[in-house]
Amino acid sequence: MATGEERQDMLVVRRVIRASREEVFAAWIDPESMRDWM
Amino acid sequence: MVEYPSRAPDQLDQIFAAVADPTRRTILDVLARGPAKVTEIARPFPVSLNAISKHIKTLERAGLIRREVVGREHFCHLEPRALHRARSWLEHHREFWETRLDALERHIAAKRKRDHGDGRPSGRRAHTPSRRP
């Protein structure tokens, strides 16, 4: 779950999304989008 | 919006710290088969009895095991309730993020359909996972 470089008190959640990096990044940082999915 | 505590409760800190060590996890595996004396627990390990005693104390402090003194013998018992607390905490976070990330995937698919009229990923090639972690 966590690699050696990550902090030991950190919870890491990994998920592969069927979308391009650009689409995921845009949805992740856009406040309007976040209201929809978060 | 979800509010996160500034840090995990102390008992969870101790539980996760305790199970982070492979020797202590092996001790828990041994005790899952039934109660055992400290000397029996220590036997298969290539370390001193004192070192195993320290591991047992860590597991006791975390509430993962209970020690019972019968005469001169110390018997250790697994206390599954502490493990259930850890599992509940993990399950809560797994569910929370599974739900959000499912919604994120649906949001992206819907936006793509609105923007391009199809469900195909835009921009650079999307990941095509063989399995979901």
Backbone of each chain as nested JSON, in Angstrom:
{
  "chains": [
    {"id": "A", "residues": [
      {"number": 1, "name": "MET", "atoms": {"N": [0.812, -1.194, 0.0], "CA": [0.0, 0.0, 0.0], "C": [0.852, 1.252, 0.0]}},
      {"number": 2, "name": "ALA", "atoms": {"N": [1.846, 1.329, 0.873], "CA": [2.706, 2.507, 0.902], "C": [4.119, 2.113, 0.499]}},
      {"number": 3, "name": "THR", "atoms": {"N": [4.795, 2.977, -0.24], "CA": [6.171, 2.688, -0.616], "C": [7.095, 3.276, 0.431]}},
      {"number": 4, "name": "GLY", "atoms": {"N": [8.377, 2.959, 0.343], "CA": [9.348, 3.447, 1.313], "C": [9.462, 4.953, 1.328]}},
      {"number": 5, "name": "GLU", "atoms": {"N": [9.119, 5.591, 0.198], "CA": [9.262, 7.05, 0.127], "C": [8.075, 7.775, 0.769]}},
      {"number": 6, "name": "GLU", "atoms": {"N": [6.976, 7.035, 1.003], "CA": [5.797, 7.685, 1.547], "C": [5.87, 7.73, 3.067]}},
      {"number": 7, "name": "ARG", "atoms": {"N": [5.181, 8.723, 3.635], "CA": [5.154, 8.821, 5.085], "C": [4.465, 7.597, 5.661]}},
      {"number": 8, "name": "GLN", "atoms": {"N": [4.957, 7.138, 6.831], "CA": [4.413, 5.899, 7.389], "C": [3.031, 6.097, 7.984]}},
      {"number": 9, "name": "ASP", "atoms": {"N": [2.669, 7.365, 8.322], "CA": [1.354, 7.58, 8.934], "C": [0.351, 8.088, 7.9]}},
      {"number": 10, "name": "MET", "atoms": {"N": [0.572, 7.716, 6.643], "CA": [-0.294, 8.186, 5.565], "C": [-1.09, 7.01, 4.988]}},
      {"number": 11, "name": "LEU", "atoms": {"N": [-2.375, 7.251, 4.783], "CA": [-3.201, 6.233, 4.133], "C": [-3.215, 6.537, 2.641]}},
      {"number": 12, "name": "VAL", "atoms": {"N": [-2.816, 5.568, 1.825], "CA": [-2.753, 5.764, 0.381], "C": [-3.871, 4.964, -0.275]}},
      {"number": 13, "name": "VAL", "atoms": {"N": [-4.698, 5.644, -1.049], "CA": [-5.772, 4.975, -1.788], "C": [-5.407, 5.038, -3.261]}},
      {"number": 14, "name": "ARG", "atoms": {"N": [-5.332, 3.9, -3.913], "CA": [-5.0, 3.868, -5.339], "C": [-6.204, 3.399, -6.13]}},
      {"number": 15, "name": "ARG", "atoms": {"N": [-6.423, 4.023, -7.267], "CA": [-7.543, 3.625, -8.118], "C": [-7.166, 3.979, -9.552]}},
      {"number": 16, "name": "VAL", "atoms": {"N": [-7.356, 3.043, -10.451], "CA": [-7.116, 3.324, -11.868], "C": [-8.455, 3.692, -12.489]}},
      {"number": 17, "name": "ILE", "atoms": {"N": [-8.514, 4.887, -13.077], "CA": [-9.752, 5.407, -13.67], "C": [-9.663, 5.228, -15.181]}},
      {"number": 18, "name": "ARG", "atoms": {"N": [-10.748, 4.803, -15.783], "CA": [-10.755, 4.634, -17.241], "C": [-10.933, 6.0, -17.9]}},
      {"number": 19, "name": "ALA", "atoms": {"N": [-9.9, 6.781, -17.889], "CA": [-9.932, 8.125, -18.475], "C": [-8.485, 8.578, -18.635]}},
      {"number": 20, "name": "SER", "atoms": {"N": [-8.315, 9.639, -19.419], "CA": [-6.954, 10.147, -19.587], "C": [-6.529, 10.896, -18.32]}},
      {"number": 21, "name": "ARG", "atoms": {"N": [-5.234, 11.087, -18.178], "CA": [-4.736, 11.831, -17.007], "C": [-5.32, 13.239, -16.971]}},
      {"number": 22, "name": "GLU", "atoms": {"N": [-5.423, 13.838, -18.161], "CA": [-5.93, 15.214, -18.235], "C": [-7.37, 15.294, -17.727]}},
      {"number": 23, "name": "GLU", "atoms": {"N": [-8.179, 14.317, -18.115], "CA": [-9.584, 14.321, -17.682], "C": [-9.677, 14.16, -16.158]}},
      {"number": 24, "name": "VAL", "atoms": {"N": [-8.879, 13.245, -15.632], "CA": [-8.918, 12.998, -14.183], "C": [-8.429, 14.238, -13.436]}},
      {"number": 25, "name": "PHE", "atoms": {"N": [-7.341, 14.812, -13.908], "CA": [-6.775, 15.984, -13.229], "C": [-7.774, 17.139, -13.244]}},
      {"number": 26, "name": "ALA", "atoms": {"N": [-8.391, 17.361, -14.394], "CA": [-9.355, 18.462, -14.517], "C": [-10.528, 18.255, -13.551]}},
      {"number": 27, "name": "ALA", "atoms": {"N": [-11.035, 17.035, -13.508], "CA": [-12.175, 16.754, -12.623], "C": [-11.762, 16.851, -11.149]}},
      {"number": 28, "name": "TRP", "atoms": {"N": [-10.509, 16.519, -10.867], "CA": [-10.021, 16.5, -9.487], "C": [-9.849, 17.912, -8.922]}},
      {"number": 29, "name": "ILE", "atoms": {"N": [-9.427, 18.85, -9.78], "CA": [-9.118, 20.19, -9.248], "C": [-10.228, 21.21, -9.51]}},
      {"number": 30, "name": "ASP", "atoms": {"N": [-11.18, 20.912, -10.367], "CA": [-12.228, 21.886, -10.69], "C": [-13.312, 21.866, -9.601]}},
      {"number": 31, "name": "PRO", "atoms": {"N": [-13.523, 23.0, -8.89], "CA": [-14.492, 23.022, -7.788], "C": [-15.897, 22.608, -8.236]}},
      {"number": 32, "name": "GLU", "atoms": {"N": [-16.289, 23.028, -9.437], "CA": [-17.624, 22.678, -9.946], "C": [-17.745, 21.158, -10.115]}},
      {"number": 33, "name": "SER", "atoms": {"N": [-16.711, 20.554, -10.682], "CA": [-16.702, 19.092, -10.857], "C": [-16.697, 18.381, -9.502]}},
      {"number": 34, "name": "MET", "atoms": {"N": [-15.912, 18.924, -8.596], "CA": [-15.801, 18.28, -7.272], "C": [-17.137, 18.209, -6.562]}},
      {"number": 35, "name": "ARG", "atoms": {"N": [-17.955, 19.262, -6.774], "CA": [-19.279, 19.251, -6.142], "C": [-20.111, 18.067, -6.641]}},
      {"number": 36, "name": "ASP", "atoms": {"N": [-19.851, 17.66, -7.862], "CA": [-20.61, 16.56, -8.455], "C": [-20.155, 15.191, -7.937]}},
      {"number": 37, "name": "TRP", "atoms": {"N": [-18.862, 15.01, -7.845], "CA": [-18.394, 13.653, -7.516], "C": [-17.948, 13.465, -6.072]}},
      {"number": 38, "name": "MET", "atoms": {"N": [-17.612, 14.554, -5.375], "CA": [-17.059, 14.4, -4.019], "C": [-18.166, 14.349, -2.97]}}
    ]},
    {"id": "B", "residues": [
      {"number": 1, "name": "MET", "atoms": {"N": [-19.294, 17.326, 3.006], "CA": [-17.84, 17.195, 3.145], "C": [-17.511, 16.391, 4.415]}},
      {"number": 2, "name": "VAL", "atoms": {"N": [-16.474, 15.642, 4.349], "CA": [-16.099, 14.808, 5.493], "C": [-15.057, 15.533, 6.325]}},
      {"number": 3, "name": "GLU", "atoms": {"N": [-15.239, 15.5, 7.631], "CA": [-14.24, 16.11, 8.506], "C": [-13.329, 15.02, 9.046]}},
      {"number": 4, "name": "TYR", "atoms": {"N": [-12.047, 15.226, 8.882], "CA": [-11.092, 14.246, 9.373], "C": [-10.544, 14.704, 10.717]}},
      {"number": 5, "name": "PRO", "atoms": {"N": [-10.402, 13.799, 11.676], "CA": [-9.744, 14.199, 12.916], "C": [-8.292, 14.551, 12.616]}},
      {"number": 6, "name": "SER", "atoms": {"N": [-7.695, 15.378, 13.463], "CA": [-6.317, 15.799, 13.2], "C": [-5.365, 14.605, 13.235]}},
      {"number": 7, "name": "ARG", "atoms": {"N": [-5.696, 13.591, 13.999], "CA": [-4.885, 12.379, 14.021], "C": [-5.757, 11.209, 14.469]}},
      {"number": 8, "name": "ALA", "atoms": {"N": [-5.278, 10.009, 14.188], "CA": [-6.059, 8.823, 14.551], "C": [-6.082, 8.676, 16.073]}},
      {"number": 9, "name": "PRO", "atoms": {"N": [-7.145, 8.063, 16.601], "CA": [-7.177, 7.829, 18.052], "C": [-5.986, 6.987, 18.49]}},
      {"number": 10, "name": "ASP", "atoms": {"N": [-5.609, 7.157, 19.756], "CA": [-4.411, 6.5, 20.262], "C": [-4.422, 4.991, 20.103]}},
      {"number": 11, "name": "GLN", "atoms": {"N": [-5.588, 4.355, 20.394], "CA": [-5.582, 2.899, 20.324], "C": [-5.333, 2.427, 18.894]}},
      {"number": 12, "name": "LEU", "atoms": {"N": [-5.903, 3.139, 17.933], "CA": [-5.653, 2.757, 16.533], "C": [-4.188, 2.952, 16.173]}},
      {"number": 13, "name": "ASP", "atoms": {"N": [-3.593, 4.04, 16.677], "CA": [-2.147, 4.245, 16.455], "C": [-1.38, 3.009, 16.926]}},
      {"number": 14, "name": "GLN", "atoms": {"N": [-1.726, 2.573, 18.137], "CA": [-0.996, 1.444, 18.727], "C": [-1.258, 0.149, 17.966]}},
      {"number": 15, "name": "ILE", "atoms": {"N": [-2.504, -0.037, 17.515], "CA": [-2.837, -1.263, 16.777], "C": [-2.062, -1.307, 15.465]}},
      {"number": 16, "name": "PHE", "atoms": {"N": [-2.122, -0.212, 14.708], "CA": [-1.443, -0.229, 13.407], "C": [0.076, -0.304, 13.565]}},
      {"number": 17, "name": "ALA", "atoms": {"N": [0.604, 0.367, 14.596], "CA": [2.049, 0.276, 14.842], "C": [2.42, -1.16, 15.208]}},
      {"number": 18, "name": "ALA", "atoms": {"N": [1.555, -1.809, 15.992], "CA": [1.842, -3.183, 16.425], "C": [1.832, -4.143, 15.244]}},
      {"number": 19, "name": "VAL", "atoms": {"N": [0.847, -4.024, 14.37], "CA": [0.757, -4.986, 13.26], "C": [1.687, -4.616, 12.094]}},
      {"number": 20, "name": "ALA", "atoms": {"N": [2.379, -3.486, 12.21], "CA": [3.328, -3.109, 11.152], "C": [4.593, -3.965, 11.195]}},
      {"number": 21, "name": "ASP", "atoms": {"N": [4.794, -4.682, 12.294], "CA": [6.012, -5.482, 12.449], "C": [5.738, -6.947, 12.088]}},
      {"number": 22, "name": "PRO", "atoms": {"N": [6.551, -7.548, 11.208], "CA": [6.281, -8.927, 10.774], "C": [6.355, -9.956, 11.901]}},
      {"number": 23, "name": "THR", "atoms": {"N": [7.252, -9.757, 12.864], "CA": [7.342, -10.71, 13.986], "C": [6.045, -10.672, 14.786]}},
      {"number": 24, "name": "ARG", "atoms": {"N": [5.547, -9.478, 15.032], "CA": [4.304, -9.365, 15.818], "C": [3.113, -9.934, 15.041]}},
      {"number": 25, "name": "ARG", "atoms": {"N": [3.121, -9.763, 13.72], "CA": [2.034, -10.366, 12.931], "C": [2.096, -11.889, 13.016]}},
      {"number": 26, "name": "THR", "atoms": {"N": [3.321, -12.435, 13.01], "CA": [3.468, -13.89, 13.127], "C": [2.969, -14.363, 14.486]}},
      {"number": 27, "name": "ILE", "atoms": {"N": [3.254, -13.586, 15.531], "CA": [2.765, -13.944, 16.872], "C": [1.236, -13.979, 16.867]}},
      {"number": 28, "name": "LEU", "atoms": {"N": [0.623, -12.992, 16.207], "CA": [-0.845, -12.982, 16.129], "C": [-1.357, -14.208, 15.37]}},
      {"number": 29, "name": "ASP", "atoms": {"N": [-0.628, -14.591, 14.299], "CA": [-1.016, -15.801, 13.552], "C": [-0.967, -17.034, 14.456]}},
      {"number": 30, "name": "VAL", "atoms": {"N": [0.094, -17.119, 15.258], "CA": [0.242, -18.254, 16.183], "C": [-0.931, -18.278, 17.159]}},
      {"number": 31, "name": "LEU", "atoms": {"N": [-1.262, -17.107, 17.714], "CA": [-2.324, -17.04, 18.727], "C": [-3.717, -17.208, 18.122]}},
      {"number": 32, "name": "ALA", "atoms": {"N": [-3.826, -17.017, 16.814], "CA": [-5.127, -17.249, 16.155], "C": [-5.487, -18.735, 16.209]}},
      {"number": 33, "name": "ARG", "atoms": {"N": [-4.465, -19.583, 16.384], "CA": [-4.716, -21.035, 16.475], "C": [-5.09, -21.446, 17.898]}},
      {"number": 34, "name": "GLY", "atoms": {"N": [-4.914, -20.504, 18.857], "CA": [-5.259, -20.799, 20.248], "C": [-4.259, -20.179, 21.205]}},
      {"number": 35, "name": "PRO", "atoms": {"N": [-4.603, -20.131, 22.494], "CA": [-3.69, -19.548, 23.484], "C": [-2.362, -20.306, 23.506]}},
      {"number": 36, "name": "ALA", "atoms": {"N": [-1.289, -19.59, 23.854], "CA": [0.026, -20.232, 23.91], "C": [0.87, -19.582, 24.996]}},
      {"number": 37, "name": "LYS", "atoms": {"N": [1.8, -20.383, 25.532], "CA": [2.725, -19.852, 26.535], "C": [3.759, -18.975, 25.827]}},
      {"number": 38, "name": "VAL", "atoms": {"N": [4.303, -18.011, 26.567], "CA": [5.298, -17.109, 25.984], "C": [6.484, -17.909, 25.438]}},
      {"number": 39, "name": "THR", "atoms": {"N": [6.899, -18.94, 26.182], "CA": [8.041, -19.746, 25.738], "C": [7.714, -20.5, 24.432]}},
      {"number": 40, "name": "GLU", "atoms": {"N": [6.46, -20.929, 24.298], "CA": [6.044, -21.622, 23.057], "C": [6.03, -20.647, 21.879]}},
      {"number": 41, "name": "ILE", "atoms": {"N": [5.552, -19.433, 22.162], "CA": [5.502, -18.421, 21.091], "C": [6.921, -18.094, 20.618]}},
      {"number": 42, "name": "ALA", "atoms": {"N": [7.844, -18.018, 21.576], "CA": [9.214, -17.587, 21.261], "C": [10.016, -18.653, 20.516]}},
      {"number": 43, "name": "ARG", "atoms": {"N": [9.656, -19.923, 20.699], "CA": [10.483, -21.044, 20.216], "C": [10.897, -20.938, 18.733]}},
      {"number": 44, "name": "PRO", "atoms": {"N": [9.965, -20.686, 17.805], "CA": [10.386, -20.706, 16.388], "C": [11.202, -19.49, 15.935]}},
      {"number": 45, "name": "PHE", "atoms": {"N": [11.251, -18.454, 16.76], "CA": [11.924, -17.221, 16.329], "C": [13.424, -17.258, 16.653]}},
      {"number": 46, "name": "PRO", "atoms": {"N": [14.26, -16.787, 15.721], "CA": [15.71, -16.799, 15.966], "C": [16.16, -15.577, 16.776]}},
      {"number": 47, "name": "VAL", "atoms": {"N": [15.352, -15.165, 17.727], "CA": [15.705, -14.022, 18.586], "C": [15.521, -14.441, 20.041]}},
      {"number": 48, "name": "SER", "atoms": {"N": [16.002, -13.591, 20.95], "CA": [15.96, -13.956, 22.37], "C": [14.526, -13.927, 22.914]}},
      {"number": 49, "name": "LEU", "atoms": {"N": [14.35, -14.62, 24.031], "CA": [13.049, -14.61, 24.711], "C": [12.696, -13.194, 25.137]}},
      {"number": 50, "name": "ASN", "atoms": {"N": [13.732, -12.438, 25.531], "CA": [13.522, -11.047, 25.941], "C": [12.952, -10.211, 24.783]}},
      {"number": 51, "name": "ALA", "atoms": {"N": [13.469, -10.434, 23.588], "CA": [12.983, -9.685, 22.415], "C": [11.524, -10.027, 22.136]}},
      {"number": 52, "name": "ILE", "atoms": {"N": [11.191, -11.311, 22.245], "CA": [9.795, -11.718, 22.008], "C": [8.882, -11.137, 23.084]}},
      {"number": 53, "name": "SER", "atoms": {"N": [9.397, -11.089, 24.338], "CA": [8.605, -10.498, 25.422], "C": [8.272, -9.048, 25.122]}},
      {"number": 54, "name": "LYS", "atoms": {"N": [9.231, -8.33, 24.542], "CA": [8.978, -6.923, 24.192], "C": [7.894, -6.824, 23.118]}},
      {"number": 55, "name": "HIS", "atoms": {"N": [7.971, -7.72, 22.139], "CA": [6.936, -7.73, 21.099], "C": [5.563, -8.027, 21.723]}},
      {"number": 56, "name": "ILE", "atoms": {"N": [5.539, -8.962, 22.645], "CA": [4.273, -9.334, 23.294], "C": [3.72, -8.146, 24.089]}},
      {"number": 57, "name": "LYS", "atoms": {"N": [4.61, -7.421, 24.753], "CA": [4.16, -6.233, 25.512], "C": [3.554, -5.191, 24.561]}},
      {"number": 58, "name": "THR", "atoms": {"N": [4.166, -5.022, 23.402], "CA": [3.618, -4.068, 22.425], "C": [2.227, -4.497, 21.986]}},
      {"number": 59, "name": "LEU", "atoms": {"N": [2.071, -5.798, 21.748], "CA": [0.752, -6.315, 21.336], "C": [-0.266, -6.17, 22.467]}},
      {"number": 60, "name": "GLU", "atoms": {"N": [0.189, -6.355, 23.698], "CA": [-0.699, -6.186, 24.862], "C": [-1.154, -4.738, 24.995]}},
      {"number": 61, "name": "ARG", "atoms": {"N": [-0.204, -3.808, 24.862], "CA": [-0.539, -2.376, 24.983], "C": [-1.557, -1.966, 23.92]}},
      {"number": 62, "name": "ALA", "atoms": {"N": [-1.456, -2.572, 22.756], "CA": [-2.39, -2.249, 21.665], "C": [-3.742, -2.941, 21.863]}},
      {"number": 63, "name": "GLY", "atoms": {"N": [-3.827, -3.811, 22.871], "CA": [-5.087, -4.515, 23.146], "C": [-5.308, -5.704, 22.226]}},
      {"number": 64, "name": "LEU", "atoms": {"N": [-4.255, -6.102, 21.5], "CA": [-4.408, -7.194, 20.533], "C": [-4.295, -8.566, 21.184]}},
      {"number": 65, "name": "ILE", "atoms": {"N": [-3.607, -8.613, 22.317], "CA": [-3.523, -9.886, 23.049], "C": [-3.723, -9.624, 24.548]}},
      {"number": 66, "name": "ARG", "atoms": {"N": [-4.054, -10.678, 25.239], "CA": [-4.246, -10.61, 26.696], "C": [-3.354, -11.684, 27.31]}},
      {"number": 67, "name": "ARG", "atoms": {"N": [-2.713, -11.317, 28.416], "CA": [-1.835, -12.287, 29.082], "C": [-2.526, -12.822, 30.335]}},
      {"number": 68, "name": "GLU", "atoms": {"N": [-2.458, -14.128, 30.508], "CA": [-3.053, -14.757, 31.685], "C": [-1.935, -15.491, 32.416]}},
      {"number": 69, "name": "VAL", "atoms": {"N": [-1.796, -15.186, 33.716], "CA": [-0.728, -15.826, 34.485], "C": [-1.33, -16.991, 35.263]}},
      {"number": 70, "name": "VAL", "atoms": {"N": [-0.814, -18.177, 34.98], "CA": [-1.264, -19.388, 35.688], "C": [-0.024, -19.99, 36.346]}},
      {"number": 71, "name": "GLY", "atoms": {"N": [0.081, -19.797, 37.674], "CA": [1.284, -20.249, 38.366], "C": [2.489, -19.485, 37.843]}},
      {"number": 72, "name": "ARG", "atoms": {"N": [3.447, -20.24, 37.309], "CA": [4.644, -19.573, 36.777], "C": [4.566, -19.377, 35.276]}},
      {"number": 73, "name": "GLU", "atoms": {"N": [3.486, -19.849, 34.7], "CA": [3.355, -19.765, 33.231], "C": [2.543, -18.539, 32.818]}},
      {"number": 74, "name": "HIS", "atoms": {"N": [2.977, -17.93, 31.73], "CA": [2.237, -16.805, 31.154], "C": [1.605, -17.275, 29.841]}},
      {"number": 75, "name": "PHE", "atoms": {"N": [0.286, -17.287, 29.803], "CA": [-0.428, -17.68, 28.582], "C": [-0.908, -16.424, 27.86]}},
      {"number": 76, "name": "CYS", "atoms": {"N": [-0.762, -16.405, 26.549], "CA": [-1.235, -15.267, 25.752], "C": [-2.467, -15.698, 24.962]}},
      {"number": 77, "name": "HIS", "atoms": {"N": [-3.437, -14.808, 24.925], "CA": [-4.678, -15.046, 24.18], "C": [-4.851, -13.919, 23.162]}},
      {"number": 78, "name": "LEU", "atoms": {"N": [-5.338, -14.268, 22.008], "CA": [-5.656, -13.247, 21.004], "C": [-6.914, -12.494, 21.433]}},
      {"number": 79, "name": "GLU", "atoms": {"N": [-6.926, -11.186, 21.227], "CA": [-8.114, -10.361, 21.526], "C": [-8.622, -9.778, 20.209]}},
      {"number": 80, "name": "PRO", "atoms": {"N": [-9.527, -10.498, 19.554], "CA": [-9.915, -10.078, 18.194], "C": [-10.636, -8.736, 18.118]}},
      {"number": 81, "name": "ARG", "atoms": {"N": [-11.186, -8.245, 19.239], "CA": [-11.939, -6.977, 19.177], "C": [-11.081, -5.809, 18.691]}},
      {"number": 82, "name": "ALA", "atoms": {"N": [-9.813, -5.824, 19.109], "CA": [-8.922, -4.731, 18.679], "C": [-8.705, -4.785, 17.17]}},
      {"number": 83, "name": "LEU", "atoms": {"N": [-8.581, -5.999, 16.649], "CA": [-8.425, -6.14, 15.193], "C": [-9.697, -5.691, 14.474]}},
      {"number": 84, "name": "HIS", "atoms": {"N": [-10.841, -5.948, 15.079], "CA": [-12.103, -5.503, 14.475], "C": [-12.15, -3.981, 14.389]}},
      {"number": 85, "name": "ARG", "atoms": {"N": [-11.621, -3.308, 15.403], "CA": [-11.598, -1.833, 15.371], "C": [-10.764, -1.349, 14.194]}},
      {"number": 86, "name": "ALA", "atoms": {"N": [-9.6, -1.988, 14.005], "CA": [-8.736, -1.599, 12.889], "C": [-9.43, -1.873, 11.559]}},
      {"number": 87, "name": "ARG", "atoms": {"N": [-10.088, -3.023, 11.471], "CA": [-10.781, -3.379, 10.235], "C": [-11.92, -2.399, 9.961]}},
      {"number": 88, "name": "SER", "atoms": {"N": [-12.655, -2.01, 10.998], "CA": [-13.75, -1.052, 10.826], "C": [-13.24, 0.28, 10.297]}},
      {"number": 89, "name": "TRP", "atoms": {"N": [-12.114, 0.707, 10.845], "CA": [-11.531, 1.985, 10.404], "C": [-11.154, 1.904, 8.926]}},
      {"number": 90, "name": "LEU", "atoms": {"N": [-10.49, 0.813, 8.545], "CA": [-10.084, 0.636, 7.146], "C": [-11.298, 0.534, 6.236]}},
      {"number": 91, "name": "GLU", "atoms": {"N": [-12.312, -0.203, 6.708], "CA": [-13.517, -0.411, 5.901], "C": [-14.251, 0.911, 5.663]}},
      {"number": 92, "name": "HIS", "atoms": {"N": [-14.306, 1.74, 6.706], "CA": [-14.948, 3.05, 6.571], "C": [-14.263, 3.87, 5.47]}},
      {"number": 93, "name": "HIS", "atoms": {"N": [-12.943, 3.911, 5.507], "CA": [-12.201, 4.7, 4.513], "C": [-12.267, 4.069, 3.129]}},
      {"number": 94, "name": "ARG", "atoms": {"N": [-12.273, 2.733, 3.074], "CA": [-12.381, 2.069, 1.773], "C": [-13.722, 2.418, 1.124]}},
      {"number": 95, "name": "GLU", "atoms": {"N": [-14.793, 2.298, 1.904], "CA": [-16.122, 2.597, 1.374], "C": [-16.236, 4.05, 0.933]}},
      {"number": 96, "name": "PHE", "atoms": {"N": [-15.732, 4.953, 1.783], "CA": [-15.801, 6.389, 1.473], "C": [-15.147, 6.667, 0.115]}},
      {"number": 97, "name": "TRP", "atoms": {"N": [-13.935, 6.166, -0.06], "CA": [-13.207, 6.486, -1.294], "C": [-13.716, 5.7, -2.488]}},
      {"number": 98, "name": "GLU", "atoms": {"N": [-14.156, 4.457, -2.267], "CA": [-14.757, 3.7, -3.381], "C": [-15.94, 4.472, -3.951]}},
      {"number": 99, "name": "THR", "atoms": {"N": [-16.817, 4.978, -3.072], "CA": [-18.005, 5.707, -3.496], "C": [-17.615, 6.962, -4.262]}},
      {"number": 100, "name": "ARG", "atoms": {"N": [-16.669, 7.727, -3.702], "CA": [-16.253, 8.977, -4.354], "C": [-15.589, 8.707, -5.697]}},
      {"number": 101, "name": "LEU", "atoms": {"N": [-14.742, 7.714, -5.737], "CA": [-14.01, 7.469, -6.989], "C": [-14.904, 6.838, -8.053]}},
      {"number": 102, "name": "ASP", "atoms": {"N": [-15.913, 6.078, -7.624], "CA": [-16.924, 5.617, -8.588], "C": [-17.629, 6.835, -9.193]}},
      {"number": 103, "name": "ALA", "atoms": {"N": [-17.989, 7.792, -8.314], "CA": [-18.678, 9.003, -8.769], "C": [-17.77, 9.824, -9.687]}},
      {"number": 104, "name": "LEU", "atoms": {"N": [-16.475, 9.87, -9.366], "CA": [-15.525, 10.602, -10.224], "C": [-15.49, 9.979, -11.621]}},
      {"number": 105, "name": "GLU", "atoms": {"N": [-15.46, 8.665, -11.683], "CA": [-15.421, 7.971, -12.973], "C": [-16.706, 8.253, -13.767]}},
      {"number": 106, "name": "ARG", "atoms": {"N": [-17.84, 8.221, -13.082], "CA": [-19.111, 8.52, -13.754], "C": [-19.143, 9.975, -14.232]}},
      {"number": 107, "name": "HIS", "atoms": {"N": [-18.624, 10.871, -13.391], "CA": [-18.597, 12.298, -13.741], "C": [-17.775, 12.515, -15.018]}},
      {"number": 108, "name": "ILE", "atoms": {"N": [-16.626, 11.877, -15.088], "CA": [-15.753, 12.043, -16.26], "C": [-16.444, 11.485, -17.515]}},
      {"number": 109, "name": "ALA", "atoms": {"N": [-17.069, 10.317, -17.377], "CA": [-17.763, 9.707, -18.527], "C": [-18.897, 10.61, -19.011]}},
      {"number": 110, "name": "ALA", "atoms": {"N": [-19.652, 11.203, -18.053], "CA": [-20.776, 12.074, -18.423], "C": [-20.265, 13.344, -19.099]}},
      {"number": 111, "name": "LYS", "atoms": {"N": [-19.177, 13.897, -18.572], "CA": [-18.619, 15.124, -19.155], "C": [-18.11, 14.863, -20.576]}},
      {"number": 112, "name": "ARG", "atoms": {"N": [-17.49, 13.693, -20.733], "CA": [-16.968, 13.313, -22.048], "C": [-18.112, 13.211, -23.068]}},
      {"number": 113, "name": "LYS", "atoms": {"N": [-19.208, 12.632, -22.608], "CA": [-20.366, 12.459, -23.481], "C": [-20.942, 13.834, -23.875]}},
      {"number": 114, "name": "ARG", "atoms": {"N": [-20.995, 14.737, -22.875], "CA": [-21.506, 16.09, -23.164], "C": [-20.586, 16.823, -24.14]}},
      {"number": 115, "name": "ASP", "atoms": {"N": [-19.271, 16.689, -23.907], "CA": [-18.301, 17.45, -24.714], "C": [-18.092, 16.869, -26.109]}},
      {"number": 116, "name": "HIS", "atoms": {"N": [-18.067, 15.546, -26.18], "CA": [-17.693, 14.901, -27.444], "C": [-18.787, 14.015, -28.025]}},
      {"number": 117, "name": "GLY", "atoms": {"N": [-19.813, 13.769, -27.261], "CA": [-20.913, 12.936, -27.762], "C": [-20.575, 11.461, -27.806]}},
      {"number": 118, "name": "ASP", "atoms": {"N": [-19.474, 11.051, -27.182], "CA": [-19.18, 9.614, -27.097], "C": [-18.589, 9.305, -25.717]}},
      {"number": 119, "name": "GLY", "atoms": {"N": [-18.379, 8.063, -25.47], "CA": [-17.879, 7.676, -24.154], "C": [-16.386, 7.41, -24.136]}},
      {"number": 120, "name": "ARG", "atoms": {"N": [-15.726, 7.717, -25.292], "CA": [-14.3, 7.389, -25.369], "C": [-13.468, 8.443, -24.644]}},
      {"number": 121, "name": "PRO", "atoms": {"N": [-12.398, 8.02, -23.977], "CA": [-11.545, 8.979, -23.297], "C": [-10.95, 9.975, -24.283]}},
      {"number": 122, "name": "SER", "atoms": {"N": [-10.833, 11.23, -23.856], "CA": [-10.224, 12.242, -24.711], "C": [-8.781, 12.462, -24.288]}},
      {"number": 123, "name": "GLY", "atoms": {"N": [-8.023, 13.237, -25.083], "CA": [-6.636, 13.53, -24.754], "C": [-5.782, 12.303, -24.936]}},
      {"number": 124, "name": "ARG", "atoms": {"N": [-4.779, 12.203, -24.061], "CA": [-3.877, 11.054, -24.168], "C": [-4.616, 9.777, -23.823]}},
      {"number": 125, "name": "ARG", "atoms": {"N": [-4.036, 8.665, -24.259], "CA": [-4.69, 7.374, -24.077], "C": [-4.971, 7.105, -22.592]}},
      {"number": 126, "name": "ALA", "atoms": {"N": [-6.188, 6.646, -22.338], "CA": [-6.565, 6.342, -20.955], "C": [-5.975, 5.018, -20.531]}},
      {"number": 127, "name": "HIS", "atoms": {"N": [-5.84, 4.854, -19.229], "CA": [-5.402, 3.572, -18.682], "C": [-6.502, 2.54, -18.902]}},
      {"number": 128, "name": "THR", "atoms": {"N": [-6.124, 1.34, -19.218], "CA": [-7.098, 0.249, -19.306], "C": [-6.686, -0.816, -18.308]}},
      {"number": 129, "name": "PRO", "atoms": {"N": [-7.178, -0.654, -17.108], "CA": [-6.712, -1.559, -16.034], "C": [-7.192, -2.985, -16.227]}},
      {"number": 130, "name": "SER", "atoms": {"N": [-6.322, -3.924, -15.893], "CA": [-6.725, -5.318, -15.941], "C": [-7.42, -5.703, -14.652]}},
      {"number": 131, "name": "ARG", "atoms": {"N": [-7.134, -4.957, -13.59], "CA": [-7.822, -5.217, -12.33], "C": [-7.917, -3.914, -11.559]}},
      {"number": 132, "name": "ARG", "atoms": {"N": [-8.884, -3.869, -10.652], "CA": [-9.073, -2.683, -9.813], "C": [-8.495, -2.973, -8.446]}},
      {"number": 133, "name": "PRO", "atoms": {"N": [-7.6, -2.091, -7.97], "CA": [-7.013, -2.365, -6.647], "C": [-8.034, -2.241, -5.531]}}
    ]}
  ]
}
